[in-house]
Every structure is written in C-alpha cells, then in structure tokens.
C-alpha cells in the first residue's frame, strides 16, 4: 500500500511545467515614402516631432502589384500603431503634412 501511494505521488508530482505561447503580429507599423520622379532623393520626415533623414524611393523601382516596396533603413520608418502627425521636408520646404493612422504590421506608403 505504501509503495502504491508513493508511486501515485511520484507520478502526480512530476509535472511537465507551465508553458506560454504568444502569437499574433508584432506591435509595429511602417511608413515609406515614394516619388514619381526618375531618381530617389533625400527627405527629412517628422513623425510626432521626431526627425528622420531617409530617402523617397522611386515608385517603379520598388513598387509591385501588391503595393509592397523593398523596405530598408534608408526608406522606411518603424512606428507604434496609432495616429501620427507626419510632415515631410525637401530642401527645407514642407512638401507634405498629414495625420495618419497606422495599424500593427501595416506598411503605409506615402506618395509625394
């Protein structure tokens, strides 16, 4: 009887542990800026008062039928999901100003 009780306690006492699995999309959105001009050019982008120096990329060179462009640190800004005030400057002149909403994992293209 004691051996049986010890065996039961041994088996029930050996748990496999507690595991947590997290799924879903990362809590990040992306902004990229495209131009119809023949050549990419540098721009200054202000998102909620924070400045980024990136390039506006040529639409034909990067855009595909599903509106994705090649994301690089030179042309894409990562933002938290939500509403953002975005301003774009070229050679010191403001060429774009708008409030945008970006969802999690959304890659929003801004055509200049």
C-alpha positions as CSV (number, residue, x, y, z in Angstrom):
1,X,0.0,0.0,0.0
2,X,2.8,2.4,0.8
3,X,4.6,1.6,-2.4
4,X,1.4,2.3,-4.4
5,X,0.8,5.6,-2.6
6,X,4.5,6.6,-3.2
7,X,4.1,5.7,-6.9
8,X,0.9,7.8,-7.2
9,X,2.6,10.8,-5.5
10,X,5.7,10.4,-7.7
11,X,3.7,10.3,-10.9
12,X,1.4,13.2,-10.0
13,X,4.3,15.3,-8.6
14,X,6.2,15.2,-11.9
15,X,4.6,18.0,-13.9
16,X,5.9,18.9,-17.3
17,X,5.9,22.6,-16.5
18,X,3.8,25.5,-17.5
19,X,4.3,27.0,-20.9
20,X,3.0,30.1,-22.5
21,X,2.7,30.6,-26.2
22,X,2.3,34.0,-27.7
23,X,1.1,34.5,-31.2
24,X,0.0,37.5,-33.3
25,X,1.5,40.4,-35.1
26,X,4.3,42.5,-33.7
27,X,3.2,45.8,-32.3
28,X,4.9,47.9,-35.1
29,X,3.8,49.7,-38.2
30,X,5.9,51.1,-41.1
31,X,5.9,54.3,-43.2
32,X,7.7,54.5,-46.5
33,X,7.8,57.5,-48.9
34,X,7.6,57.1,-52.7
35,X,8.1,59.6,-55.6
36,X,7.2,59.5,-59.3
37,X,10.5,61.3,-60.1
38,X,13.1,59.4,-62.0
39,X,15.5,59.4,-59.1
40,X,15.3,58.8,-55.4
41,X,16.1,61.9,-53.2
42,X,16.8,62.6,-49.5
43,X,14.0,64.0,-47.3
44,X,13.5,65.0,-43.7
45,X,10.5,63.3,-42.2
46,X,9.0,64.5,-38.9
47,X,6.7,62.0,-37.1
48,X,5.2,63.4,-33.9
49,X,8.0,65.8,-33.6
50,X,10.8,63.3,-34.1
51,X,13.1,63.8,-37.1
52,X,14.2,61.1,-39.6
53,X,16.5,61.5,-42.6
54,X,15.5,59.0,-45.2
55,X,15.1,58.7,-49.0
56,X,12.0,59.0,-51.0
57,X,12.2,56.0,-53.3
58,X,11.2,55.7,-57.0
59,X,7.8,54.0,-57.3
60,X,8.7,52.0,-60.3
61,X,11.9,50.6,-58.8
62,X,10.3,49.3,-55.7
63,X,6.5,49.1,-56.1
64,X,4.9,45.8,-57.1
65,X,1.3,44.9,-57.8
66,X,0.5,44.3,-54.1
67,X,1.9,47.8,-53.2
68,X,4.9,46.4,-51.3
69,X,8.2,48.1,-51.6
70,X,11.6,47.0,-50.7
71,X,12.0,48.0,-47.0
72,X,15.4,49.3,-45.9
73,X,16.6,51.6,-43.1
74,X,17.1,54.2,-45.8
75,X,13.5,54.4,-46.8
76,X,11.3,53.0,-44.1
77,X,10.4,54.3,-40.6
78,X,9.0,52.0,-37.9
79,X,6.3,53.4,-35.8
80,X,4.0,52.2,-33.0
81,X,0.4,51.6,-34.1
82,X,-1.9,54.6,-33.8
83,X,-2.4,58.1,-35.1
84,X,0.7,60.1,-36.1
85,X,1.3,63.6,-37.4
86,X,3.7,63.3,-40.4
87,X,5.5,66.2,-42.1
88,X,7.9,65.8,-45.0
89,X,10.5,68.4,-45.9
90,X,12.7,68.6,-49.1
91,X,15.4,71.2,-49.2
92,X,13.9,72.9,-46.2
93,X,10.5,73.3,-47.8
94,X,7.4,71.4,-46.4
95,X,6.0,69.2,-49.2
96,X,3.6,67.0,-47.2
97,X,1.7,67.3,-43.9
98,X,-1.0,64.9,-42.7
99,X,-2.3,63.0,-39.7
100,X,-2.1,59.2,-40.5
101,X,-3.4,56.1,-38.7
102,X,-1.0,53.1,-38.9
103,X,-2.2,49.6,-37.8
104,X,0.1,46.9,-36.4
105,X,2.2,45.4,-39.2
106,X,0.7,47.8,-41.8
107,X,3.1,49.2,-44.3
108,X,1.7,52.6,-45.3
109,X,3.1,54.2,-48.4
110,X,3.1,58.0,-48.7
111,X,3.2,59.2,-52.3
112,X,5.0,62.5,-52.6
